[in-house]
Amino acid sequence: MICEKCGSEIESVTCSHCGGVMMKLGPFCYLCGQKCDEADAETTTLHEEGNTVDFTERVLCSDGACIGVINEKGVCKECGKPYLRQG
């Protein structure tokens, strides 16, 4: 498959649960949400503007309603709220 953002070739996989063909971006199918058998033990990266992003290192926003991730300054890239540790 071709990345819509950068135009480079990205490996594609077929989900063993729903049968959908998708870019290999992580251990879960982004079409049905089930864990993909092929990606169980792998660390997945995405080519982004010449850099490699490791999704296993990202920290999700602590606001349960937000879909953003925490940036290097400790605030959410989507909503701007600071990260609050749970517990």
Secondary structure, DSSP 8 states (H G I E B T S, - for coil): -B-TTT--B--EEE-TTT--EEE--SSB-TTT--B-GGGTT---EEEETTEEEEGGG--B-SSTT---BB-TTSBBTTT--B-----
